[in-house]
């Protein structure tokens, strides 16, 4: 009985200690995640605009461009899920995934933008 009480006390105490120190960290994490999501959304929008521009510049290649974009999107999603598997269910998951998505959208945008010159 004393052992159960001791374990319960330690669990409650350790939870309270962790909670007292995590509020600033949780706020920072929320800000990091918010910024990473916004940055990824901006790059995704940039990619969409570049694809529209590329289709306008190469209308005869429209179907190929659309098909490649679709394939690339599927690959990006799979690649980023795989590359962050160690971060799944951790505090870093959202930021890690968005960093991957941002980088991959940027690479795709650079590729399509290169077709415009």
N, C-alpha and C positions, 0 to 999 in steps of 0.2 A: 504494500500500500504506500509506504514511504517513497519507494522507487517511482511509482506512478505519479505521485504528487510532485516529486522532484523533476521528472520529465515534463510534466505539464507546466510547472513553473518556468523551466528553462525555455520551453516553446513560447510561452506568453512573453517572457522577458526578451527573448531574441527577436520576436516579431515586433515588439514595441521599439527596441533599439534600431532595428532595420527601418521601421516606418519613420522614426525621427530623423534619420539621415537621408532618406530617399526623396523627400519632397523637392529639394532643389534639383536633384538629379532627374527626377521625373519631369520636372518643368523643362529642363534642358533637353531631355530626350524628346519630349513633345515638340519642342521648337525645331530640333534637328529633323525629326520626321516630317513636320509641316514643310520645312524648307526643301527637303529632298523630294517630297511629293510635288510641290510647286515647280521646282526645277525640271523634274521629269515631264510634267504636263506642258511646260513651255517648249521643251525640246520635241515632244510628240507633235505639238501644234506646228512647230517649225518644219518638222519632217513632212507633215501634211501639205503645208504651203509649197515646199520644194517639189513634192510629187506633182502637185497641180501645175507648177511652173514647168516641170519637165514634160508633162503631157502636152502642155500648150506648145512647147518648143519642138516636141517630137510626136506629133499627133498620129503618125503612122505606126508608132511603137506603143500606143496607148494600152492595148491589151497585155503586152509583155510587161509593161511597167506596173500595171495593176496586179497582174499575176505574181510578179516578183515581190511586190510590196506585201501581198497576202502571205506568201511563203515565208518571207523574211519576218513578218510579225509573229507567225507561229513559231519560228525558230527562236526568235528573241525570247518569247515567253518561256519556252522549254529550257533554253540555255540559262536564263536568269534563275529559274526555279532550281535547276541543277547546281548552278554555281554557288547558291546560298544555302544549300541543304544543311550545312553545319550551323547556320544562324536561325533556322526555323524554330519558332517558339522561344526566341530570345529577345532581349531588348533591341538588339541590332538588326532584327529581321527587316523591318520596313526600310530603314536607311540603306541597308545592303542591297535589297532588291531594287530600290529606286536608283542607286548608283549604277547598278548593272543595266537597268532599263535605259537610263539617261545615256550611258556610254554607247549602248547598242543602237539607240535611235540616232545618236550623233554620227556613228559610222555609216548607217544607212543613208542619212541625209547627205553626208559628204559624198557618198557614192552617186546618188541621184543628181546632186548638184554638179558633180564632175561631168555628167552627161550634157549639161547645159552650155559647155564651153567648147 
